[in-house]
Amino acid sequence: MRYLIILSLLHAIAHPAWGQFTPGNVVVGDEDGTLYEVTPVGVATTVVKLRPPVWGLDFDAGGDLLVGGIGALWRVDRGGKVATVFDGLHFYNIGDVEVNASGNVYLTSMGNNFIYEMDPVMKTVVNVYPLPGATRAWGMGIDPRSGMLYVTALTRVFTVDPGRNKVTQIHSGPAGSFYQGGTFGFTGRFAFTDEFRAALHEIDGQGVLTTLIQGLPLVDPGEGVTLDQSGDYLFTDDGAIAGPTSNRVFQVRPGSPAVLTTLSMSPTFSDVNGLASVPGLFLSNLSPQVRIGNTALIGVGSVDAPLEPYAFAASLSTRYGIPLPGGRRFPLDFDNLLVATAKNLLSMNFQNYHGVLDIVGTATLKIVVPRDSGLIGISVFTAGLTLNLNAPGTIHLISSAVKTEIVQ
C-alpha cells in the first residue's frame, strides 16, 4: 500500500511535547479568557489567562499559539510566555485565526465582516478581503493545495482566493442556522459547526454540503473546530444552553456514517470557544524566500525527541495527507521530488534532510538553490518525521509543512 512505500522512503516517525504544549493534546479557549490544555482523557490544566473573551486559536509551524480576541492578537510560546502581536488595530472580535504554510496569518473580523491578512512580525495589515453582504464572519479554514480560504458567516459560506483577490459566496443555508467554527479537512472539504441546528457539516468548493453529525448529544456546537493528525475533526460544544457542565470537546471521524466520541467533559470550562490541536515536530522557517544561488534554512526542534533519527522530504505541493501507519497523515504530495528527497538522492541541494537530532532535540535543514533562473517562482514544501527510540521502526513525531519560495 502507498503508506508502506512512504514509510520505507522516509524511514519513519511520531508524537509528544515542548514545554507547555504536548502533541496529542488540544488547547481550548474559554469565554473568560483562560486557555486550557486538555489531554485525550479529559484532564485540563491552565496555560494562561488573557483578556476575555478569546475565540480564534491556531498553531504556527514553530509551535507557538496565536490567539484572537476583541481587537487583539496574542502569541503564546511553548513555555507559556505571552507576547502581544497587536492590540486595538483595525479589529472588532477576531472570530478565527489561521496560519498557512508560508506563515501568513489570516483573521476573521466579526464586527465588519472582513478577512485580514497580517504580517505578525511587522504587525501590519497586508491585505483586506471584504465579504459582501455577510453577517458575523466567523470560522475559517485553508485548503493546503490551492491556498483558498473558506469562511463561515451566519448562514453563508464564502471562499477567498488571496492570489486573485477574489471572494465568492458558495453556499447560503436555511434561516435559523448559525455557522461558526471551521477547519479544512483531509477529506478535501471544509468542515464547520452549525450552532443553532446542533450540527457539524462539510462542504466542497462547489458548495455541496454534507451533514456529518446532527442532534444529541450535540447541544451547542460553537466556535472551535480543529483537525488532529488522524484526520478526525475536534470541536467544542460550549454549553451556553445546557449549563457549564455540558462544556465538552467532541471528536468526529468522517465517513458513512461519521463516528462521534467525546474527548473531554469538564466543569472547569465556563463557556468553551476556540480550539487548536497541538502539533508534533516543530519547524522554524528561517528563510520563507530564497534567491537563486543562495541557501534557505529550516530549523527543526522538539525537546521530546533528543537524539532521535529524523527524515524530511520536499514536495512541490502539500496535500490533504498521505496515510501512514496508526491512522496519521504526512502532509506532502507524493511526487517525484518527494521520492528523490526521501531517498536522499538530492543531498547536494537538500542538506541534512536525514540524520539524528542533537542532544537538545534540534537540527537545521538546508535548501541549496542552484543559480538557475528557471527555478524562479517555484515553491518547495518541507515536512518530516522522527523515529521512536523506545520502539524502533515506529513513528514518533510528525511536522506540519512549511513553504520556501525561490525568487530572483
C-alpha positions as CSV (number, residue, x, y, z in Angstrom):
1,M,0.0,0.0,0.0
2,R,1.0,3.6,-0.5
3,Y,1.7,4.3,3.2
4,L,4.2,1.4,3.2
5,I,6.0,3.0,0.3
6,I,6.1,6.3,2.1
7,L,7.2,4.7,5.3
8,S,10.1,2.9,3.6
9,L,11.1,6.1,1.8
10,L,11.0,8.4,4.8
11,H,12.5,5.8,7.3
12,A,9.6,6.7,9.7
13,I,8.4,8.7,12.9
14,A,5.6,10.0,15.5
15,H,4.0,12.1,18.5
16,P,4.8,14.2,22.2
17,A,5.9,17.7,23.6
18,W,7.7,21.0,24.1
19,G,7.3,22.9,27.3
20,Q,3.7,24.0,27.7
21,F,2.1,22.1,24.7
22,T,2.1,18.4,24.3
23,P,1.2,16.8,20.8
24,G,-1.9,14.8,21.1
25,N,-3.5,17.3,23.4
26,V,-5.7,20.2,22.4
27,V,-5.8,23.8,23.6
28,V,-9.2,25.2,24.5
29,G,-10.0,28.9,24.8
30,D,-12.7,29.8,27.3
31,E,-15.1,32.8,27.3
32,D,-13.4,34.1,30.5
33,G,-10.1,34.4,28.7
34,T,-8.5,31.2,30.1
35,L,-6.5,28.9,27.8
36,Y,-6.6,25.2,28.9
37,E,-4.5,22.3,27.6
38,V,-6.6,19.2,27.6
39,T,-5.4,15.6,27.3
40,P,-7.3,12.9,25.3
41,V,-8.7,11.6,28.6
42,G,-10.1,15.0,29.6
43,V,-7.5,16.3,32.1
44,A,-7.4,20.1,31.8
45,T,-4.6,22.3,33.0
46,T,-4.5,26.1,32.8
47,V,-1.9,27.5,30.3
48,V,-2.5,31.3,30.8
49,K,-5.4,33.7,31.3
50,L,-5.8,36.5,28.7
51,R,-8.2,39.5,28.4
52,P,-11.6,37.9,27.8
53,P,-13.1,36.6,25.7
54,V,-10.8,34.5,23.4
55,W,-12.1,32.8,20.2
56,G,-9.7,32.1,17.3
57,L,-6.7,29.8,18.0
58,D,-4.1,28.3,15.7
59,F,-0.6,27.0,16.0
60,D,2.1,28.1,13.6
61,A,4.7,25.6,12.3
62,G,7.1,26.7,15.1
63,G,4.7,25.5,17.8
64,D,3.6,29.0,19.0
65,L,-0.1,29.5,19.6
66,L,-1.8,32.5,18.0
67,V,-4.9,33.7,20.0
68,G,-7.5,36.1,18.8
69,G,-9.9,38.1,20.9
70,I,-11.6,41.5,20.9
71,G,-9.3,43.8,18.9
72,A,-6.1,41.9,19.9
73,L,-3.9,39.0,18.7
74,W,-1.5,37.3,21.1
75,R,1.3,34.8,20.7
76,V,1.8,32.2,23.4
77,D,5.1,30.3,23.1
78,R,5.8,26.7,24.2
79,G,6.9,28.0,27.6
80,G,3.6,29.8,28.2
81,K,5.1,33.3,27.7
82,V,2.6,35.7,26.1
83,A,3.5,38.4,23.6
84,T,1.0,40.9,22.2
85,V,1.2,40.9,18.4
86,F,-1.2,43.9,18.2
87,D,-3.9,45.4,20.3
88,G,-6.7,47.7,19.0
89,L,-5.5,47.6,15.4
90,H,-8.5,47.7,13.0
91,F,-10.4,44.8,14.5
92,Y,-13.5,44.0,16.4
93,N,-14.0,40.5,17.6
94,I,-11.5,38.1,15.9
95,G,-13.6,35.0,15.3
96,D,-10.8,32.8,13.9
97,V,-7.1,32.7,13.2
98,E,-5.4,30.6,10.5
99,V,-1.7,30.3,9.6
100,N,-0.8,28.8,6.2
101,A,2.4,27.0,5.1
102,S,4.1,30.3,4.2
103,G,3.5,31.7,7.7
104,N,0.8,34.1,6.5
105,V,-1.7,34.9,9.3
106,Y,-5.4,35.3,8.4
107,L,-8.1,36.7,10.7
108,T,-11.9,36.9,10.6
109,S,-13.3,40.1,11.9
110,M,-16.9,39.6,13.1
111,G,-17.6,43.4,13.5
112,N,-17.0,44.5,9.9
113,N,-17.0,41.0,8.2
114,F,-13.6,41.4,6.7
115,I,-10.8,38.9,6.3
116,Y,-7.4,40.4,7.2
117,E,-4.1,39.0,6.1
118,M,-1.4,40.0,8.6
119,D,2.3,40.2,8.8
120,P,2.8,39.2,12.5
121,V,6.4,40.3,12.5
122,M,5.9,43.8,11.1
123,K,2.5,44.0,12.9
124,T,0.8,45.3,9.8
125,V,-2.2,44.5,7.6
126,V,-1.0,43.1,4.2
127,N,-4.4,42.6,2.5
128,V,-8.1,43.0,3.4
129,Y,-10.9,40.9,1.8
130,P,-14.5,42.2,2.5
131,L,-17.3,39.6,2.4
132,P,-20.1,41.3,0.5
133,G,-23.5,41.1,2.3
134,A,-22.0,38.9,5.1
135,T,-23.0,38.9,8.7
136,R,-20.9,37.5,11.6
137,A,-17.9,36.3,9.7
138,W,-16.5,33.7,12.0
139,G,-14.9,30.3,11.2
140,M,-12.2,29.8,8.6
141,G,-10.1,27.0,7.0
142,I,-7.3,26.9,4.4
143,D,-7.1,24.4,1.5
144,P,-3.4,23.4,1.6
145,R,-3.3,22.8,-2.1
146,S,-4.9,25.9,-3.5
147,G,-4.4,28.3,-0.6
148,M,-8.1,29.1,-0.8
149,L,-9.7,30.4,2.4
150,Y,-13.2,29.0,3.4
151,V,-15.1,31.3,5.7
152,T,-18.5,31.0,7.6
153,A,-20.8,34.0,8.0
154,L,-24.1,33.2,9.9
155,T,-25.9,31.2,7.2
156,R,-23.4,31.6,4.4
157,V,-20.0,30.1,3.3
158,F,-17.5,32.1,1.2
159,T,-14.3,31.3,-0.5
160,V,-11.5,33.8,-0.6
161,D,-8.7,33.4,-3.2
162,P,-5.8,35.6,-1.9
163,G,-3.8,35.2,-5.1
164,R,-6.6,36.5,-7.3
165,N,-8.1,38.8,-4.7
166,K,-11.5,37.1,-5.4
167,V,-14.3,36.5,-2.9
168,T,-17.1,34.1,-3.8
169,Q,-20.2,33.0,-1.9
170,I,-20.6,29.2,-2.4
171,H,-23.4,28.4,-0.1
172,S,-26.5,30.0,1.6
173,G,-28.2,27.9,4.3
174,P,-31.7,28.0,5.7
175,A,-32.9,30.6,8.1
176,G,-32.3,29.5,11.7
177,S,-28.7,28.3,11.0
178,F,-25.7,29.8,12.7
179,Y,-22.5,28.7,11.1
180,Q,-19.5,29.2,13.4
181,G,-16.1,27.5,13.8
182,G,-14.4,25.7,10.8
183,T,-11.3,23.9,9.6
184,F,-10.2,22.3,6.3
185,G,-10.1,18.5,6.4
186,F,-8.0,15.7,5.0
187,T,-11.2,14.8,3.0
188,G,-10.5,17.9,0.8
189,R,-13.6,19.6,2.2
190,F,-14.3,22.4,4.7
191,A,-15.9,21.4,8.0
192,F,-17.9,23.8,10.2
193,T,-20.3,23.8,13.0
194,D,-24.0,24.9,12.9
195,E,-24.7,26.1,16.5
196,F,-28.5,26.6,16.3
197,R,-29.1,23.3,14.4
198,A,-26.6,21.4,16.6
199,A,-24.7,20.0,13.6
200,L,-21.2,19.5,12.0
201,H,-21.2,19.9,8.2
202,E,-18.7,19.5,5.4
203,I,-18.8,21.5,2.2
204,D,-16.8,21.2,-1.1
205,G,-15.6,24.0,-3.4
206,Q,-18.8,23.9,-5.4
207,G,-21.0,24.5,-2.4
208,V,-22.3,20.9,-2.0
209,L,-23.0,20.4,1.7
210,T,-23.0,17.1,3.7
211,T,-24.1,16.9,7.3
212,L,-21.8,14.6,9.3
213,I,-23.5,14.8,12.7
214,Q,-26.7,16.5,13.9
215,G,-28.7,16.5,17.1
216,L,-28.0,15.0,20.5
217,P,-25.5,14.6,22.2
218,L,-24.6,17.9,20.5
219,V,-26.2,20.8,22.3
220,D,-24.5,24.0,21.3
221,P,-21.5,23.3,18.9
222,G,-19.7,26.5,18.5
223,E,-16.6,28.4,17.7
224,G,-13.8,25.9,18.0
225,V,-13.1,23.3,15.2
226,T,-9.7,21.7,14.5
227,L,-8.1,18.6,13.0
228,D,-5.9,16.0,14.6
229,Q,-3.2,14.1,12.8
230,S,-5.5,11.2,12.1
231,G,-7.8,13.5,10.1
232,D,-10.6,13.4,12.7
233,Y,-12.4,16.6,13.5
234,L,-12.4,18.0,17.0
235,F,-14.9,20.7,18.0
236,T,-16.2,22.4,21.1
237,D,-19.8,22.3,22.5
238,D,-20.0,25.3,24.7
239,G,-22.9,24.6,26.9
240,A,-24.5,28.1,26.7
241,I,-27.9,26.4,26.6
242,A,-27.5,23.4,28.9
243,G,-25.2,24.9,31.5
244,P,-21.5,24.8,32.4
245,T,-21.2,21.1,33.0
246,S,-22.2,20.4,29.4
247,N,-19.0,22.0,28.1
248,R,-17.0,19.4,26.2
249,V,-14.9,18.6,23.1
250,F,-16.3,16.1,20.6
251,Q,-14.3,14.1,18.1
252,V,-15.8,13.1,14.7
253,R,-14.3,10.6,12.3
254,P,-15.6,11.4,8.8
255,G,-17.2,8.5,7.0
256,S,-20.6,7.0,6.2
257,P,-21.7,7.1,8.9
258,A,-19.4,9.5,10.7
259,V,-18.3,8.3,14.2
260,L,-18.8,10.6,17.2
261,T,-16.9,10.3,20.5
262,T,-16.5,12.6,23.5
263,L,-12.9,13.7,24.1
264,S,-13.5,15.8,27.2
265,M,-16.2,16.8,29.5
266,S,-15.2,19.2,32.3
267,P,-16.8,21.5,34.8
268,T,-13.5,23.5,34.6
269,F,-14.8,25.3,31.5
270,S,-17.3,28.1,31.8
271,D,-18.1,28.6,28.1
272,V,-15.6,26.9,25.7
273,N,-14.8,28.8,22.5
274,G,-11.7,28.3,20.4
275,L,-9.9,25.1,19.9
276,A,-6.5,24.1,18.4
277,S,-4.7,20.7,18.2
278,V,-1.1,20.7,19.4
279,P,1.3,19.9,16.5
280,G,4.1,17.3,16.7
281,L,7.5,18.2,15.4
282,F,8.1,22.0,15.3
283,L,9.7,23.8,12.4
284,S,11.1,27.4,12.2
285,N,11.1,28.6,8.6
286,L,14.1,30.9,8.8
287,S,14.1,31.6,5.0
288,P,10.5,31.8,3.6
289,Q,12.1,33.2,0.5
290,V,15.4,32.3,-1.0
291,R,17.2,33.8,-4.1
292,I,18.8,31.6,-6.7
293,G,22.4,30.8,-5.8
294,N,21.6,31.1,-2.1
295,T,20.7,28.7,0.8
296,A,17.5,28.6,2.7
297,L,17.5,27.4,6.4
298,I,14.7,25.5,8.2
299,G,15.1,24.9,12.0
300,V,13.8,21.6,13.5
301,G,13.1,21.0,17.1
302,S,11.3,19.1,19.8
303,V,12.6,18.7,23.4
304,D,10.9,15.3,23.5
305,A,13.0,13.9,20.6
306,P,16.7,14.3,21.6
307,L,19.0,12.0,19.6
308,E,16.1,10.6,17.6
309,P,16.6,9.7,13.9
310,Y,14.7,12.0,11.6
311,A,13.8,12.1,8.0
312,F,12.5,15.0,6.0
313,A,11.2,15.2,2.4
314,A,10.3,18.0,0.0
315,S,7.5,18.3,-2.5
316,L,6.1,20.9,-5.0
317,S,2.8,21.0,-3.1
318,T,1.0,20.0,0.0
319,R,-1.9,17.7,0.1
320,Y,-4.7,16.5,2.4
321,G,-2.5,13.8,3.9
322,I,-0.7,10.7,2.7
323,P,-1.8,7.8,5.0
324,L,0.8,6.5,7.5
325,P,0.5,3.6,10.0
326,G,-1.5,4.4,13.0
327,G,-4.0,6.5,11.0
328,R,-1.9,9.6,10.8
329,R,-1.1,11.6,7.7
330,F,2.0,13.0,6.1
331,P,1.3,16.5,4.7
332,L,3.1,16.5,1.3
333,D,2.2,15.5,-2.2
334,F,3.5,12.1,-3.4
335,D,5.5,13.5,-6.4
336,N,9.0,12.9,-7.9
337,L,10.6,15.5,-5.6
338,L,9.3,13.7,-2.5
339,V,10.6,10.4,-3.7
340,A,14.0,11.9,-4.6
341,T,14.4,13.7,-1.3
342,A,13.1,10.8,0.8
343,K,15.7,8.5,-0.8
344,N,18.3,11.2,-0.2
345,L,19.1,11.4,-3.9
346,L,19.4,15.2,-3.9
347,S,21.6,15.5,-0.9
348,M,23.7,18.3,-2.5
349,N,20.6,20.5,-2.7
350,F,18.6,19.3,0.3
351,Q,21.2,19.0,3.0
352,N,20.6,17.5,6.5
353,Y,17.2,16.2,5.4
354,H,18.2,12.9,7.1
355,G,20.0,12.5,10.3
356,V,19.8,12.5,14.1
357,L,18.5,15.3,16.3
358,D,21.1,16.7,18.6
359,I,21.1,16.3,22.4
360,V,18.6,19.1,22.8
361,G,16.4,17.8,20.0
362,T,17.3,20.3,17.2
363,A,18.6,20.2,13.7
364,T,19.0,22.7,10.8
365,L,17.9,21.7,7.3
366,K,19.4,23.5,4.2
367,I,18.0,24.0,0.7
368,V,20.9,25.0,-1.6
369,V,19.4,26.6,-4.7
370,P,21.4,26.5,-7.9
371,R,21.9,29.7,-9.9
372,D,19.3,28.7,-12.4
373,S,16.7,31.3,-13.4
374,G,14.3,28.6,-14.4
375,L,13.7,27.9,-10.7
376,I,12.4,31.4,-10.0
377,G,8.8,31.2,-8.8
378,I,8.9,27.6,-7.7
379,S,7.7,26.9,-4.2
380,V,9.1,23.9,-2.2
381,F,7.2,22.4,0.7
382,T,9.1,20.6,3.5
383,A,7.8,18.2,6.2
384,G,9.3,15.4,8.2
385,L,9.2,12.8,10.9
386,T,11.2,11.4,13.8
387,L,11.7,7.7,14.8
388,N,10.8,6.5,18.3
389,L,13.9,5.4,20.2
390,N,11.8,3.4,22.6
391,A,10.1,1.5,19.8
392,P,12.5,1.2,16.9
393,G,10.9,1.4,13.4
394,T,7.8,3.3,14.7
395,I,6.8,6.9,14.0
396,H,7.1,9.3,16.9
397,L,6.6,12.9,15.7
398,I,5.3,14.4,12.5
399,S,5.7,18.1,11.5
400,S,3.4,20.3,9.5
401,A,4.6,21.6,6.1
402,V,6.5,24.9,5.6
403,K,6.9,26.7,2.3
404,T,10.1,28.1,0.8
405,E,9.7,30.3,-2.3
406,I,12.5,30.7,-4.8
407,V,12.8,34.3,-6.0
408,Q,15.0,36.4,-8.3
